Amino acid sequence: MRPDSPCIAVCTTLYDEVCKGCGRTYVEVANWVFMNDEEREVVWQRIDAEATSWRYTTYKDRTNGNNAKS
């Protein structure tokens, strides 16, 4: 069973077309509460397939390229 939303409470849609936190577009974020289960599942499948948003990485993974010491 999936969570109610892909949101991880790190929203970047104010600056980005696709949220770095959850991987949804700003339109998907805005319309999430109006989507039915099938529409949400399509979004979930896309963000799972891409697996590029921060919900799929750890903080260490995100900071590793920023000269962070291990």
C-alpha positions as CSV (number, residue, x, y, z in Angstrom):
1,M,0.0,0.0,0.0
2,R,1.3,3.4,-0.9
3,P,1.4,6.5,1.3
4,D,-1.4,9.1,0.7
5,S,1.0,11.3,-1.2
6,P,4.6,11.2,-2.5
7,C,5.3,14.4,-0.6
8,I,8.3,14.4,1.8
9,A,7.7,18.0,3.0
10,V,10.6,19.4,1.0
11,C,8.7,21.2,-1.8
12,T,10.7,23.0,-4.5
13,T,7.8,23.8,-6.9
14,L,8.0,27.5,-6.2
15,Y,11.3,27.4,-8.1
16,D,11.2,24.2,-10.1
17,E,8.7,22.8,-12.6
18,V,9.3,19.3,-11.0
19,C,9.6,19.1,-7.3
20,K,13.0,17.8,-6.2
21,G,11.5,16.4,-3.1
22,C,8.7,14.2,-4.5
23,G,9.2,14.2,-8.2
24,R,5.8,15.5,-9.1
25,T,5.2,18.5,-11.4
26,Y,3.8,21.6,-9.9
27,V,0.5,20.8,-11.7
28,E,0.4,17.3,-10.2
29,V,1.1,18.8,-6.7
30,A,-1.7,21.4,-7.1
31,N,-4.2,18.9,-8.4
32,W,-3.3,15.9,-6.2
33,V,-6.3,16.2,-3.9
34,F,-8.6,16.3,-7.0
35,M,-7.1,13.2,-8.7
36,N,-8.8,9.8,-8.5
37,D,-6.9,6.7,-7.5
38,E,-6.1,5.7,-11.1
39,E,-4.6,9.2,-11.9
40,R,-2.5,9.1,-8.7
41,E,-1.2,5.7,-9.6
42,V,0.0,6.9,-13.0
43,V,1.9,9.7,-11.2
44,W,3.3,7.2,-8.7
45,Q,4.4,4.8,-11.4
46,R,6.2,7.6,-13.3
47,I,8.1,8.9,-10.2
48,D,8.9,5.3,-9.2
49,A,10.3,4.6,-12.6
50,E,12.4,7.9,-12.7
51,A,13.5,7.5,-9.1
52,T,15.4,10.8,-9.3
53,S,13.6,12.8,-6.6
54,W,14.9,13.2,-3.0
55,R,12.4,10.7,-1.7
56,Y,14.6,8.0,-3.4
57,T,17.9,9.2,-1.9
58,T,19.3,9.8,1.5
59,Y,20.6,13.2,2.8
60,K,24.2,11.8,2.5
61,D,23.5,11.0,-1.2
62,R,22.3,14.6,-1.9
63,T,25.2,16.3,-0.2
64,N,28.0,14.0,-1.5
65,G,28.5,16.1,-4.6
66,N,28.7,19.3,-2.6
67,N,32.2,18.7,-1.1
68,A,30.7,17.1,2.0
69,K,33.1,15.0,3.9
70,S,32.1,11.3,4.4
